Amino acid sequence: MATTTSLPGLEAFLAELGLNLGPIPFFAAADVLNKPIDIYHSYLAEHVQQLVDCDRGLVYDSIQPANTTGNGDLDVVLPKLKLPGITPKELAGELLKKFQSHPLFTLPFKDGIHLRFFFSPKTIPRILFPYINDRKAVYGVDPSLGLRDGPDSGRKKVLVEFSSPNIATEFTTAHLKSTILGAFVANMYEAMGWDVVRINYLGDWGQHLGLLDVGWKKYGAEQVLKEQQDQFRYIHDLYAKMLDELKPELEAKKKARDDGENAVELETQGLFAERDASFKQMEDGQPDAIALWKTLRDISIAYYVEIYARLGIKFDEYSGESQVSLNPEAFTDVETVLKEKGIYTEQDGAWIIDYDEHGAKLGTSTVRRRDGSTTYLLRDIATVFDRFKTHSFDKMIYVVCEQDMHFRHVFKAVELMGEADLAKKLQHITFTKTGGSSAHLLGDILNQCETHMREAMNAIPEEYPFEDCDAKAVGINSLVIQELSPIPKKAHGNGLGFNPTTSFEGETGSNLQACYARLCSAIVATGALPTVEEIPNIDYSSLWEDPDAPWCELLRLLTRYPNVVSSAFKSLDPVTILSYMFTVVEQLTLCLDEVAEDESEGEGSNAQSKYTPRAVLYENVRQVLENGMKLLGMAPIRK
């Protein structure tokens, strides 16, 4: 049996099925080796083109996947054919009369200006199952998309910056969302063949480090730290304690501003002054200050490496604002160009960029403060050039909550510096903050997810097809789905607000995992799977002979998976895949329920003719669900 992973192999495979289709028609827009729908699309376009006097490419472009399976599988949008002298409705009537039977399609039906086609249920499993089996884990993705143009030019490189917590401060809901969404973005690019560099850009530079330095000396933390088992938690608690001590001064500063008084003088006194002086020592590179900074950074990275591993995430690089802050030349190079290009303006002792003056309508932003210290904007601009020098990337993506204006400032500054091509390589993926409790340690969040899931499993064990040892993975998987959903579900009855929804109803991670586990059990119950050679020749009529049964609908959904992934890759929106996965789960549940009903009525014992086709379908559904779950960042649990 020929394989379907090359064009000659695919055409030989179709010939072996005896469908008398002839060679696959060539259309530049078709991707028949990665999208099975495009096989049908190509044959349909050729058939329609033979019935109308129209450009081949125009015919292909007039055909699109139906928006829902209820409207068919492929849809000819008749106005797109641009045929003169005939209305789309008249054309639909004529084509209906001319369209003859085709092995890949049932007869079309007219729907206004659309001509809709269903795939023939007789041929879907014979084509689709070997197609998926030949690709397995790569079904749905196209690794060739990551190749640079030209022979032997290698893969494209993308840098994805995500998570990016601040040293010693709390891990917020925004950091959690960035972590999970950023991992998804990185997974998508990696699956599409790109060389992906995952970067965690730590907030390891700034006034909060100066405040921590003050507390470090005040409370003899260097000695106390040696006695701590959880050193990260200790520095976190120390910072929280210093923040409490600073609170009266922060409130006094706010009151002064509210009263229209000058608050600048307050920043030169008390804990404000101590904090700023300590941070200035770091900026000046004083050995003791840098030694402390390194200690805090090392402790933080060691903690996060261990905790991120529980999410299945491994960063290739832990960088941070310190990387350019400790390299004065990085700032000098940027500021020199800003001045030479006339972009830099001095204002009240500070250096700014007035974007409005350069036609950008982005207002004004400070690049260097009046005290000479750097801002996020200068550090991020310098980081762009530093990373491009190191990685020569084709694209760099920031997955950061809100801050849209900040990144527009960064990208525009790079462009104004004469690096328009580099600026086009930069992208910011944003999201809004969610409600609920805002900040904790990441390890605590994951621990509570596990505890919450274990409690739910123990409370109603008959509803959870998992063992107690699975609670950790199930809890984390459910958290991933919750954070990637368009409207995160609100947690109830807990203090942290990070607990994943445990309900088996609706579009929840628990429901997805339970259905996957149920499917795996059904595969085991059906016995050994047929061989690769047997799969195309099995009698699959039991999957489609009853038009009211859910099996054929599930088959048709499987053909759509690569198109769904392609759409998600273009938008980098996980909801595209999530919505599809839950549609599959809904249809699969109907199928599994029907089997359970058959077995309860005693039909299962002598329904061997149904077992084999169902077993093949189950395995292909499992493969698609597993592929999608891994892209989303889940770790499928087989039972």
C-alpha positions as CSV (number, residue, x, y, z in Angstrom):
1,M,0.0,0.0,0.0
2,A,1.4,3.4,-1.1
3,T,1.9,6.0,1.6
4,T,0.3,9.5,1.3
5,T,3.2,11.6,2.4
6,S,4.4,12.5,-1.1
7,L,2.4,13.6,-4.2
8,P,3.3,10.4,-6.2
9,G,2.5,8.3,-3.2
10,L,-0.8,10.0,-2.5
11,E,-1.8,9.7,-6.2
12,A,-0.8,6.0,-6.2
13,F,-2.8,5.5,-3.0
14,L,-5.9,7.0,-4.5
15,A,-5.5,4.8,-7.6
16,E,-5.2,1.7,-5.4
17,L,-8.6,2.6,-3.8
18,G,-10.1,2.2,-7.3
19,L,-12.0,5.5,-7.3
20,N,-11.0,6.3,-10.9
21,L,-10.1,9.9,-10.0
22,G,-7.1,10.4,-12.1
23,P,-4.1,12.5,-11.0
24,I,-4.8,15.2,-8.4
25,P,-5.5,18.5,-10.3
26,F,-2.8,21.1,-9.6
27,F,-3.8,24.4,-8.0
28,A,-1.1,26.7,-6.5
29,A,-3.2,27.4,-3.4
30,A,-3.8,23.7,-2.6
31,D,-1.8,21.9,0.0
32,V,-2.9,18.3,-0.5
33,L,0.0,16.8,1.5
34,N,-1.0,18.5,4.7
35,K,-4.8,19.2,4.3
36,P,-7.0,16.3,3.2
37,I,-9.8,18.8,2.5
38,D,-7.6,20.2,-0.2
39,I,-7.7,16.9,-2.1
40,Y,-11.5,17.2,-2.3
41,H,-11.2,20.9,-3.0
42,S,-8.9,20.3,-6.0
43,Y,-11.1,17.6,-7.6
44,L,-14.2,19.7,-7.0
45,A,-12.6,22.8,-8.6
46,E,-11.6,20.8,-11.6
47,H,-15.1,19.4,-11.9
48,V,-16.7,22.9,-11.6
49,Q,-14.2,24.4,-14.0
50,Q,-15.3,21.9,-16.7
51,L,-18.9,23.1,-16.3
52,V,-18.2,26.9,-16.5
53,D,-16.1,29.0,-18.7
54,C,-13.9,30.5,-16.0
55,D,-10.2,30.8,-14.9
56,R,-9.0,27.8,-13.0
57,G,-7.6,29.8,-10.2
58,L,-10.8,31.8,-9.8
59,V,-12.8,28.6,-9.6
60,Y,-10.5,27.2,-6.8
61,D,-10.8,30.5,-4.9
62,S,-14.6,30.5,-5.2
63,I,-14.7,27.2,-3.2
64,Q,-14.2,27.3,0.6
65,P,-14.8,25.0,3.6
66,A,-18.4,25.4,4.8
67,N,-18.6,27.5,8.0
68,T,-20.3,24.6,9.8
69,T,-20.7,20.9,9.0
70,G,-24.4,21.4,8.9
71,N,-23.9,23.5,5.7
72,G,-21.8,20.8,4.0
73,D,-18.1,20.3,3.7
74,L,-17.3,22.6,0.7
75,D,-19.2,25.6,-0.5
76,V,-19.0,27.1,-4.0
77,V,-19.7,30.9,-3.5
78,L,-21.1,31.6,-7.0
79,P,-20.6,35.4,-7.1
80,K,-16.9,34.8,-6.8
81,L,-16.9,33.1,-10.3
82,K,-17.7,36.5,-11.8
83,L,-19.6,35.1,-14.7
84,P,-21.3,37.7,-16.9
85,G,-24.8,37.5,-18.2
86,I,-26.2,35.2,-15.5
87,T,-27.2,35.7,-11.8
88,P,-25.7,33.5,-9.1
89,K,-29.1,32.0,-8.4
90,E,-29.6,31.1,-12.1
91,L,-26.1,29.7,-12.2
92,A,-26.9,27.5,-9.2
93,G,-29.8,26.0,-11.0
94,E,-27.8,25.3,-14.2
95,L,-24.9,23.7,-12.3
96,L,-27.3,21.5,-10.4
97,K,-28.6,20.1,-13.7
98,K,-25.1,19.6,-15.1
99,F,-23.4,18.1,-12.0
100,Q,-23.0,14.4,-12.4
101,S,-22.2,11.9,-9.7
102,H,-18.7,12.0,-8.3
103,P,-17.0,9.4,-6.1
104,L,-15.8,12.0,-3.6
105,F,-19.1,13.9,-3.2
106,T,-22.8,13.5,-2.8
107,L,-25.0,15.5,-5.1
108,P,-24.9,19.2,-4.2
109,F,-27.8,21.3,-3.0
110,K,-28.6,25.0,-3.6
111,D,-28.6,27.5,-0.8
112,G,-29.2,31.0,-2.2
113,I,-26.0,32.1,-3.9
114,H,-24.1,29.0,-2.6
115,L,-23.8,25.5,-4.0
116,R,-23.0,23.2,-1.1
117,F,-21.3,19.8,-1.2
118,F,-21.0,17.0,1.3
119,F,-18.1,14.6,1.1
120,S,-19.2,11.1,0.2
121,P,-19.3,9.1,3.5
122,K,-18.3,6.0,1.6
123,T,-14.9,7.4,0.7
124,I,-14.0,9.6,3.8
125,P,-12.7,6.8,6.0
126,R,-10.9,5.0,3.2
127,I,-9.0,8.2,2.4
128,L,-8.8,9.9,5.8
129,F,-7.7,7.1,8.1
130,P,-4.5,6.1,6.1
131,Y,-3.8,9.9,5.7
132,I,-3.8,10.5,9.4
133,N,-2.0,7.2,10.2
134,D,0.8,8.2,7.8
135,R,1.3,11.4,9.7
136,K,0.3,10.6,13.3
137,A,1.8,13.3,15.6
138,V,2.4,15.8,12.7
139,Y,-1.2,15.5,11.3
140,G,-2.5,19.0,11.2
141,V,0.8,20.9,11.0
142,D,3.2,21.8,8.2
143,P,6.8,21.9,9.3
144,S,7.8,23.2,5.9
145,L,6.4,26.6,6.9
146,G,9.5,27.1,9.0
147,L,11.9,26.8,6.1
148,R,13.6,29.9,4.8
149,D,13.3,30.6,1.1
150,G,16.0,29.2,-1.1
151,P,17.8,25.9,-1.1
152,D,19.8,24.8,2.0
153,S,18.9,28.1,3.8
154,G,17.8,26.4,7.0
155,R,14.9,27.2,9.3
156,K,13.4,30.5,10.3
157,K,14.0,31.6,13.9
158,V,11.4,33.1,16.2
159,L,12.0,34.5,19.7
160,V,9.0,34.2,22.0
161,E,9.2,36.2,25.2
162,F,6.7,35.2,27.8
163,S,5.9,34.8,31.5
164,S,8.6,37.4,32.6
165,P,7.9,37.7,36.4
166,N,9.8,40.2,38.5
167,I,12.4,39.0,40.9
168,A,11.1,38.7,44.5
169,T,7.7,40.1,43.7
170,E,4.5,38.1,43.3
171,F,3.4,36.0,40.4
172,T,0.3,37.7,39.1
173,T,-2.7,36.5,37.0
174,A,-1.1,38.4,34.1
175,H,2.1,36.4,34.5
176,L,0.1,33.2,34.6
177,K,-1.8,34.0,31.4
178,S,1.4,35.1,29.7
179,T,3.1,31.8,30.7
180,I,0.4,29.6,29.3
181,L,-0.5,31.7,26.2
182,G,3.2,32.2,25.4
183,A,3.9,28.5,25.6
184,F,1.0,27.9,23.1
185,V,2.5,30.5,20.7
186,A,5.9,28.8,21.0
187,N,4.4,25.3,20.5
188,M,2.6,26.5,17.3
189,Y,5.8,27.9,15.7
190,E,7.8,24.8,16.7
191,A,5.1,22.5,15.2
192,M,5.3,24.6,12.0
193,G,9.0,23.9,11.7
194,W,10.5,27.2,13.1
195,D,13.5,27.3,15.3
196,V,12.0,28.6,18.5
197,V,13.9,30.3,21.3
198,R,11.7,30.6,24.4
199,I,12.8,33.6,26.5
200,N,11.9,34.5,30.0
201,Y,12.6,38.2,30.4
202,L,12.9,38.6,34.1
203,G,12.2,41.8,35.9
204,D,15.7,41.6,37.4
205,W,16.5,45.3,37.4
206,G,14.8,48.3,38.9
207,Q,13.9,50.1,42.1
208,H,12.3,47.0,43.6
209,L,15.8,45.5,43.8
210,G,17.0,48.6,45.6
211,L,14.3,48.2,48.2
212,L,15.1,44.5,48.7
213,D,18.8,45.5,49.1
214,V,17.8,47.9,52.0
215,G,15.9,45.0,53.7
216,W,18.7,42.6,53.1
217,K,21.1,44.8,55.1
218,K,18.5,45.8,57.7
219,Y,17.5,42.3,58.7
220,G,20.8,40.5,58.2
221,A,19.3,38.5,55.4
222,E,22.6,37.1,54.1
223,Q,23.0,35.0,57.3
224,V,19.3,34.2,57.6
225,L,19.1,33.0,54.0
226,K,21.6,30.2,54.7
227,E,19.1,28.7,57.2
228,Q,16.1,28.7,54.8
229,Q,15.0,25.6,52.9
230,D,12.8,27.7,50.6
231,Q,15.1,30.6,49.7
232,F,12.9,32.0,47.0
233,R,10.0,32.2,49.4
234,Y,12.2,34.0,51.9
235,I,13.3,36.7,49.5
236,H,9.7,37.1,48.4
237,D,8.5,37.5,52.0
238,L,11.3,39.9,52.7
239,Y,10.3,42.1,49.8
240,A,6.7,42.1,50.9
241,K,7.8,43.2,54.3
242,M,9.8,46.1,52.9
243,L,6.9,47.1,50.7
244,D,4.8,47.3,53.8
245,E,7.4,49.6,55.4
246,L,7.4,51.8,52.3
247,K,3.6,52.1,52.2
248,P,3.3,55.1,54.5
249,E,5.7,57.0,52.3
250,L,3.8,55.9,49.2
251,E,0.6,57.2,50.7
252,A,2.2,60.5,51.7
253,K,3.5,60.9,48.1
254,K,0.0,60.2,46.7
255,K,-1.6,62.7,49.1
256,A,0.9,65.4,48.1
257,R,0.1,64.9,44.4
258,D,-3.7,64.8,45.1
259,D,-3.3,68.1,47.0
260,G,-1.4,69.7,44.1
261,E,1.9,69.8,46.1
262,N,5.4,68.9,44.8
263,A,6.0,65.3,45.7
264,V,9.5,65.2,44.2
265,E,11.1,66.3,47.5
266,L,9.5,63.3,49.4
267,E,11.4,60.9,47.1
268,T,14.7,62.3,48.4
269,Q,13.9,61.3,52.0
270,G,13.5,58.2,54.1
271,L,13.1,54.8,52.6
272,F,12.6,56.3,49.2
273,A,16.1,57.7,49.3
274,E,17.6,54.5,50.7
275,R,16.0,52.4,48.0
276,D,17.1,54.7,45.2
277,A,20.6,54.9,46.6
278,S,20.9,51.1,46.7
279,F,19.7,50.7,43.2
280,K,22.1,53.5,42.0
281,Q,24.9,51.3,43.5
282,M,23.7,48.5,41.3
283,E,23.6,50.7,38.2
284,D,27.1,52.0,39.0
285,G,28.3,48.4,39.1
286,Q,29.5,48.4,42.7
287,P,30.8,44.9,43.5
288,D,28.7,44.3,46.7
289,A,25.5,45.5,45.1
290,I,26.1,43.3,42.0
291,A,27.0,40.3,44.1
292,L,23.6,40.7,45.9
293,W,21.8,41.1,42.6
294,K,23.4,37.9,41.3
295,T,22.4,36.0,44.4
296,L,18.8,37.1,44.1
297,R,18.7,36.3,40.4
298,D,20.3,32.9,40.8
299,I,17.8,31.9,43.5
300,S,14.9,33.1,41.4
301,I,16.0,31.2,38.2
302,A,16.6,28.0,40.1
303,Y,13.1,28.2,41.6
304,Y,11.4,28.9,38.3
305,V,13.2,26.3,36.3
306,E,11.8,23.7,38.7
307,I,8.3,25.1,38.8
308,Y,8.0,25.7,35.0
309,A,8.9,22.0,34.5
310,R,5.6,21.1,36.2
311,L,3.9,23.0,33.4
312,G,5.9,21.2,30.8
313,I,7.7,24.4,29.9
314,K,11.5,24.8,29.5
315,F,13.0,28.2,28.6
316,D,16.0,28.4,26.4
317,E,17.1,31.7,27.9
318,Y,16.6,33.6,31.1
319,S,17.5,37.2,30.3
320,G,16.3,40.4,31.8
321,E,16.6,44.1,31.9
322,S,19.9,43.7,33.6
323,Q,21.4,42.2,30.4
324,V,21.6,45.6,28.7
325,S,21.6,47.6,32.0
326,L,25.0,46.1,32.8
327,N,26.3,46.9,29.3
328,P,26.5,50.7,29.0
329,E,27.6,50.4,25.4
330,A,24.1,49.0,24.5
331,F,22.5,52.3,25.7
332,T,25.2,54.4,24.2
333,D,24.7,52.9,20.7
334,V,20.9,53.4,20.9
335,E,21.1,57.0,22.2
336,T,23.8,58.0,19.7
337,V,21.5,57.0,16.8
338,L,18.5,58.7,18.5
339,K,20.4,61.9,18.7
340,E,21.9,61.6,15.2
341,K,18.4,61.0,13.7
342,G,17.0,64.0,15.6
343,I,14.6,61.8,17.5
344,Y,16.0,62.5,21.0
345,T,14.8,65.6,22.8
346,E,15.9,67.0,26.1
347,Q,13.1,68.2,28.4
348,D,13.5,69.4,32.0
349,G,16.7,67.5,32.4
350,A,15.2,64.2,31.0
351,W,15.5,62.8,27.5
352,I,12.3,62.0,25.6
353,I,10.9,61.0,22.2
354,D,8.1,63.1,21.0
355,Y,6.4,60.6,18.6
356,D,3.9,63.2,17.4
357,E,6.7,65.3,15.9
358,H,7.5,62.3,13.7
359,G,4.0,61.7,12.6
360,A,3.3,58.7,14.7
361,K,0.5,60.2,17.0
362,L,1.8,58.2,20.0
363,G,2.4,61.1,22.3
364,T,5.6,61.6,24.3
365,S,7.6,59.0,26.2
366,T,10.6,59.4,28.5
367,V,13.7,57.4,27.6
368,R,16.1,58.6,30.3
369,R,15.0,60.2,33.5
370,R,16.3,63.5,34.9
371,D,18.5,61.7,37.4
372,G,20.2,59.8,34.6
373,S,18.5,56.4,35.2
374,T,17.2,54.4,32.3
375,T,13.5,53.7,31.6
376,Y,11.8,50.5,30.4
377,L,11.6,52.1,27.0
378,L,15.3,52.6,26.6
379,R,16.1,49.1,28.0
380,D,13.6,47.4,25.7
381,I,14.9,49.3,22.6
382,A,18.4,48.3,23.5
383,T,17.3,44.7,24.1
384,V,15.8,44.5,20.5
385,F,19.2,45.3,19.0
386,D,21.1,43.1,21.5
387,R,18.9,40.1,20.6
388,F,19.0,40.6,16.9
389,K,22.8,40.8,17.2
390,T,22.8,37.5,19.1
391,H,20.1,35.5,17.3
392,S,19.6,37.1,13.9
393,F,15.9,36.3,14.3
394,D,13.2,36.4,11.6
395,K,10.5,37.3,14.1
396,M,10.3,38.2,17.8
397,I,7.0,38.0,19.7
398,Y,6.2,39.5,23.1
399,V,3.4,37.9,25.0
400,V,2.7,40.5,27.6
401,C,-0.5,41.7,29.3
402,E,-1.8,45.0,28.0
403,Q,1.1,47.6,27.6
404,D,0.1,48.1,24.0
405,M,1.2,51.7,24.0
406,H,4.6,50.8,25.4
407,F,5.4,48.3,22.7
408,R,4.1,50.6,20.0
409,H,6.7,53.1,21.3
410,V,9.4,50.5,21.2
411,F,8.6,49.3,17.7
412,K,8.2,52.9,16.3
413,A,11.5,54.0,17.9
414,V,13.3,51.1,16.2
415,E,11.7,52.2,12.9
416,L,12.6,55.8,13.4
417,M,16.2,54.7,14.0
418,G,16.3,53.6,10.4
419,E,15.6,49.9,11.1
420,A,12.1,49.6,9.5
421,D,12.8,46.0,8.4
422,L,13.7,45.0,12.0
423,A,10.6,46.8,13.3
424,K,8.4,44.7,11.0
425,K,9.8,41.5,12.7
426,L,8.4,42.6,16.1
427,Q,5.0,41.6,17.3
428,H,3.1,42.1,20.6
429,I,0.4,39.7,21.6
430,T,-1.7,41.3,24.3
431,F,-4.5,40.2,26.6
432,T,-6.5,41.9,29.3
433,K,-6.2,41.2,33.0
434,T,-8.8,38.9,34.6
435,G,-10.6,39.4,37.9
436,G,-10.0,37.5,41.1
437,S,-7.1,37.4,43.4
438,S,-4.1,38.8,41.7
439,A,-0.7,37.5,43.0
440,H,1.0,34.5,44.6
441,L,4.0,32.2,44.0
442,L,3.7,30.1,40.9
443,G,4.4,26.9,42.9
444,D,1.5,27.7,45.3
445,I,-0.8,28.2,42.3
446,L,0.1,24.8,40.9
447,N,-0.1,23.1,44.3
448,Q,-3.6,24.5,44.9
449,C,-4.7,23.3,41.4
450,E,-3.6,19.8,42.3
451,T,-5.3,19.9,45.8
452,H,-8.5,21.3,44.3
453,M,-8.7,18.6,41.7
454,R,-7.9,15.8,44.1
455,E,-10.7,17.0,46.4
456,A,-13.1,17.0,43.5
457,M,-12.0,13.5,42.4
458,N,-12.3,12.1,45.9
459,A,-15.7,13.7,46.5
460,I,-17.3,12.1,43.4
461,P,-14.9,9.3,42.4
462,E,-17.5,7.6,40.0
463,E,-17.5,10.7,37.8
464,Y,-13.7,11.0,37.4
465,P,-12.0,8.4,35.2
466,F,-8.6,9.1,36.9
467,E,-6.6,7.8,39.7
468,D,-5.4,9.8,42.7
469,C,-1.9,10.0,41.2
470,D,-3.3,11.8,38.2
471,A,-4.6,14.8,40.2
472,K,-1.4,16.8,39.6
473,A,-1.5,16.5,35.8
474,V,-5.3,16.8,35.5
475,G,-5.3,19.9,37.7
476,I,-2.6,21.6,35.6
477,N,-4.2,20.6,32.3
478,S,-7.5,22.1,33.5
479,L,-5.7,25.3,34.5
480,V,-4.1,25.5,31.0
481,I,-7.5,25.2,29.3
482,Q,-9.1,27.7,31.7
483,E,-6.4,30.3,31.0
484,L,-6.6,29.8,27.2
485,S,-10.4,30.1,27.1
486,P,-11.9,33.4,25.9
487,I,-13.6,34.1,29.2
488,P,-11.7,32.3,32.1
489,K,-14.1,30.5,34.4
490,K,-14.3,32.0,37.9
491,A,-13.1,29.8,40.7
492,H,-15.3,29.5,43.7
493,G,-14.7,28.7,47.4
494,N,-11.0,29.3,47.5
495,G,-8.6,32.0,48.6
496,L,-6.3,32.2,45.6
497,G,-8.7,32.4,42.7
498,F,-6.6,30.2,40.5
499,N,-8.4,26.9,40.9
500,P,-9.4,25.3,37.5
501,T,-13.0,24.4,36.8
502,T,-13.6,20.7,37.6
503,S,-17.0,20.4,36.0
504,F,-17.5,17.7,33.3
505,E,-20.1,19.9,31.6
506,G,-19.4,22.4,28.9
507,E,-16.1,23.6,27.6
508,T,-13.8,22.8,30.5
509,G,-10.4,21.1,30.7
510,S,-11.9,18.4,33.0
511,N,-14.5,17.6,30.3
512,L,-11.9,17.4,27.6
513,Q,-9.6,15.1,29.6
514,A,-12.4,12.9,30.8
515,C,-13.6,12.4,27.2
516,Y,-10.1,11.6,26.1
517,A,-9.7,9.1,28.9
518,R,-13.0,7.5,28.0
519,L,-11.9,7.3,24.4
520,C,-8.7,5.5,25.4
521,S,-10.7,3.0,27.4
522,A,-13.0,2.4,24.4
523,I,-9.9,1.7,22.2
524,V,-8.7,-0.9,24.7
525,A,-12.1,-2.5,24.9
526,T,-12.3,-2.9,21.1
527,G,-9.2,-5.0,21.0
528,A,-6.3,-5.0,18.6
529,L,-6.3,-2.5,15.8
530,P,-6.2,-3.6,12.1
531,T,-2.8,-3.3,10.3
532,V,-1.9,-0.4,8.1
533,E,-2.5,-2.5,5.0
534,E,-6.0,-3.5,6.2
535,I,-7.3,0.0,7.1
536,P,-8.2,1.2,3.6
537,N,-10.1,-2.0,2.8
538,I,-12.3,-2.3,5.8
539,D,-16.0,-2.1,5.4
540,Y,-16.9,1.2,7.1
541,S,-20.6,1.2,6.1
542,S,-21.6,0.9,9.8
543,L,-20.2,4.4,10.3
544,W,-22.4,6.1,7.6
545,E,-25.3,3.9,6.7
546,D,-27.6,5.4,9.3
547,P,-27.9,9.1,8.4
548,D,-29.1,10.0,12.0
549,A,-26.1,8.3,13.7
550,P,-23.2,10.6,14.9
551,W,-20.4,8.6,13.4
552,C,-20.2,10.3,10.0
553,E,-20.3,13.7,11.5
554,L,-17.3,12.9,13.6
555,L,-15.5,11.6,10.5
556,R,-16.1,14.9,8.7
557,L,-14.8,16.9,11.7
558,L,-11.5,15.0,11.5
559,T,-10.9,16.3,7.9
560,R,-11.1,19.9,9.2
561,Y,-8.3,19.7,11.8
562,P,-5.4,20.8,9.7
563,N,-7.4,23.8,8.5
564,V,-8.2,24.7,12.1
565,V,-4.6,24.6,13.0
566,S,-3.6,26.7,10.0
567,S,-6.1,29.3,11.0
568,A,-4.9,29.3,14.6
569,F,-1.3,29.7,13.4
570,K,-2.2,32.8,11.4
571,S,-4.1,34.4,14.3
572,L,-2.1,32.8,17.2
573,D,-5.5,32.5,19.0
574,P,-5.9,29.2,20.9
575,V,-9.6,29.6,21.0
576,T,-9.7,28.5,17.4
577,I,-8.3,25.1,18.4
578,L,-10.2,25.0,21.7
579,S,-13.6,25.5,19.9
580,Y,-12.8,22.8,17.4
581,M,-11.7,20.4,20.2
582,F,-14.9,20.8,22.1
583,T,-17.0,20.3,19.0
584,V,-15.1,17.0,18.5
585,V,-15.7,16.1,22.2
586,E,-19.4,16.8,21.9
587,Q,-19.7,14.6,18.8
588,L,-17.5,11.8,20.2
589,T,-19.6,11.7,23.4
590,L,-22.7,11.0,21.3
591,C,-20.8,8.2,19.6
592,L,-19.6,6.7,22.9
593,D,-23.0,7.0,24.4
594,E,-24.6,5.1,21.4
595,V,-22.1,2.3,21.9
596,A,-22.9,2.1,25.6
597,E,-26.6,1.9,24.7
598,D,-26.0,-0.8,22.2
599,E,-24.1,-2.9,24.8
600,S,-26.7,-2.3,27.4
601,E,-29.3,-3.8,25.0
602,G,-27.1,-6.8,24.3
603,E,-26.1,-5.8,20.8
604,G,-22.4,-5.4,21.5
605,S,-21.7,-9.1,21.9
606,N,-22.5,-9.9,18.3
607,A,-21.7,-6.6,16.6
608,Q,-18.2,-7.5,15.5
609,S,-18.8,-5.8,12.1
610,K,-19.1,-2.5,14.0
611,Y,-16.1,-3.0,16.3
612,T,-13.4,-2.8,13.7
613,P,-14.5,0.4,11.9
614,R,-15.2,2.0,15.3
615,A,-11.8,1.0,16.6
616,V,-10.1,2.6,13.6
617,L,-12.2,5.8,14.0
618,Y,-11.5,5.9,17.8
619,E,-7.7,5.7,17.2
620,N,-7.8,8.5,14.7
621,V,-9.9,10.7,16.9
622,R,-7.5,10.0,19.7
623,Q,-4.6,11.1,17.5
624,V,-6.3,14.3,16.6
625,L,-7.3,15.1,20.2
626,E,-3.8,14.3,21.4
627,N,-2.2,16.5,18.7
628,G,-4.5,19.4,19.6
629,M,-4.0,19.0,23.4
630,K,-0.2,19.1,23.0
631,L,-0.3,22.3,20.9
632,L,-2.4,23.9,23.6
633,G,0.2,22.9,26.2
634,M,-1.6,19.9,27.8
635,A,-0.1,16.6,28.7
636,P,-2.7,14.0,27.6
637,I,-3.4,11.3,30.2
638,R,-4.1,7.9,28.6
639,K,-6.2,5.5,30.7
